[in-house]
Amino acid sequence: MGEHGVGDEQVDVDELDVEAFTKENEAAEKPRARVYVLRVDRETVRVEKPIVTGAEILDLVGKTPVTHKLFQKVRRKDPVPVNPEETVNLRAPGIERFQTIPMDTTEGSDGLRRQFDLPENDIEYLNERSLQWEAVVEGRTFWLLIHEYPVPKGYAHRRTSAALHIPSTYPDVQIDMVYFFPHLTREDGRAIGRLSNRTIDGKSWQRWSRHRTSQNPWRREYDCLETHLLLVDEWLEREGRRAA
């Protein structure tokens, strides 16, 4: 890369996509750039310096430290909080993108919690199915809780709550498995395989260890909450048929 200057500062490239560079060069320091391209939530923004504060990043997407918390996503690690006055070096190895969540618990018009934002297409799908849902943050983990979730024949319950762990990098990374509360049992009394317990929102939920296969991998351009819940429904139907 040829170097050229901006005033007294030398730069290597005109524009650098921070997330794209990290995915290809995980451990490398990023080159000096005239403009750094960042992803904050689902927005793409630009900044003309490598050292920025948390407050400045929030401002790029029209948010403030009063209303939102900022998290920094480093490659292969959990998101870490960034304080408003804390500085971030965009050239540092591993930095991918940023995420925000509301400062305080908020509620939707139905009184259900909305502590992080889902993609619009996911919200539309939940509303089309008339499902009651909550978006809950526990530590650094995002949970989607869907209440009154319909259960097919073959179970002692006909309705339950379903919980899904929403990865911080969703939809780039898949949603996996499903959790139920109250725990589901088969009508015939036989055990359901591959179950364990997980505490979510102060309750013991039943984890169904069910995963995609190599023949049905996650496709970030296509898969979403709707396609994952289709899998959940298929898992329920398959197990329920055994009890019928």
N, C-alpha and C positions, 0 to 999 in steps of 0.2 A: 504494500500500500504506500503510495506516495504521500508524504506529509505536506500540508499547506497550512498557512497561518490565518488566524482571525485576530487581528491586532498583534499582541505579543505572544498569543497562545498558539501552539502547534496542534493541529488535529489530523487524524488519520483518515476519517471518513466524513462525508457530509451528513449522513443520517444513519443512526444505529437503532435497530429494533432490539430492545433489551431482552425480551422474552425469547425471541427467535435465536439470538446469539447464544443465550444460555443453554437452550435445548441442544445446540450443535457443539458447543464448547463449554461443557459444564464447569470445569475447574479453571478456566482461563479468565484472566482479567480482561475486561472489555476495552476495545480501542477508544481513543479520544475522538469525540464527534462534535460537529456543529450543533446537531439536534439529536436528542435521545427520545425514542418513541416508547411510551409506557402503556401497559394495559392496567386500568384501574376498574375493578368490577368487570363490566362488559364494554367499557368505553376505551377508546384509544386516544391518548393525549400526547403532547409534545412539550419538551422543556429544553432550554438552550444552555444548560449547565449540568455537570455531573453530580454536584452536591446539592441536595434539596432537603428541606425539613418536612416532617410529617404534615404540618399545617399547609405548606405549599402544595403538597401532593393532593390533599383534600380540596384545596381551592381550585385545582385544575379540573375537578369534576363538580364544582359548584357546591361543595360541602364544607363544613366548618368543624373544629374540635368540639364545639358546643353540642352539635347534633350527631356526630359520627365518630366512631373509633376506626383507626387505620391499622391494617395488618400487612406485613410484608411476607410474600411467599418466596422462600428459598428452595431451590431444586432439591427434591427428595427429602424435605423436612417439613414439619408442621408450620403453619403460619405463626409469625411472632408479632406482637403488638409494636407499633411505632408511636411514640409520644409526639405531641404537636411540635415541641421544640427540638426533638431529636433529629439528627441529620442522617441521611442515607446517601451512600456513595453508589451511584448507579453503575459505576465501572467495576464494582466488587464482584468476584466470582460467585456464581450461583443464584444471584438475584434474578427472579423471573417476572413477577408482577405484584399488584397490590389489590387488597380487598377492603371494603368498608362494611361496618354494621352499625345500626342505630345506637346512639349512646345509651338510651334507656329502652326498656321493654315497651313496645307499642302494641296496640290492638287494632284489629280490623273492625269494620262496622258491625261485625257479628260478635265482637268481644273476644275473639280468638287471637292468640299472640302472633305477631309478625316481627320477629327479631332479626331476620335477614331477608334479602330479596331473592325471589325465584325468577327465572326467565318468564317473560310474558306468555309464551306458548304453554308453559307448564301450568301457570295460573288459569289460563283459559280452559285447559283440559280438566283441571280439578273442578272448576265452576260448571263446566258442561255436564260433568257426572254428578253434580250437586253434592259433592263431598265436602264435609267440614274438615278444615285442615289448620294446622299451626306450624309456624317456622320458628324453632326454638334453638338457642345457642347455649351449649354447656361447655364452658372453658373455651377450647378452640375447635369444638366439634359442632357441626350444624346438623340438626335433626328435623325432618319433615314428619309430623304426626298427623295421620289421617284418621279421623274418628268415624264411628258407625260404618266401618268398611264391611261390605257384604261378604258373607261366607257361604259357599255352596253346600249342598246336601252332603251328609256324611260326618258332620261335626256336631258336638253338643251345643255350640254357639252358632247363631245365624248372623251375628254382627260382632265386630271386634274393633280395636284400634290397631292400625298398622304404622310402624315407624320405619323410615328410611334414612340412612346416613348419607347426607349430601356432601360429597368431597369438595374441598375448597377450590379444586380445579375443574369441577363439573361445568360444562359437559365434555371437556377434553378427557376427563377420566370417568369411568363408568360408575353408576350406582350398583351396589352389590348386596345381595341377600335381602331379608325382610325380618322385622321383629313384630310380635303381636302381644297385645294386652287387652283383655285377660288372655292367659295361655289357652291355646286351642287343644281340644282332645277329640279323638274319634268316637263316633257313636257306638262302635263295636267294642270299645274299651282297649283296643290294641295300641301299642306305643307307636308314636311317630318318630322316625329315625332322624339322626343328624340335628339334634336340638341342643341348645344350651341357654343359659340365662344371661341377661345384661341389664344393668340398672340404667334407666333412661328417665329423666324428669322425675326422679325420686321413686320410681316404681320398678318392679322386676318384670322385664319383658322377655318373651320367648323368642330366641333367635333361631330362624330357619337357615341352616347353612346350605344354601342353594346358589349355584354360580353358573355363569355362562360357560359354554364349551368352546373349544378351538373352532368348531364348525359354526358357532354363533357368536363371534366376538363383538365387542362394543364398537359401533361405528359413530364417531363423534359428529359426522355431518348429518346423521339420520336419527340415531337413538336419543332418547329423552325420557322424561318421567313416564309418558304414556306407554312407550314400548317396554319399559321395565315393569310397570304394573300389569301389562299383558302377560309377562312372564310369571309374576306373582299369582295372577289368577289361574294360570296353567298349573303352577305348583300346587295350588289349593285343590283344583279340580282333580288332578292326578291322584293326590293322597285321599281325597274324599271318595273317589270311585272304589278304592280298596276297601272302604268301610261300608259301601252300599250293599 
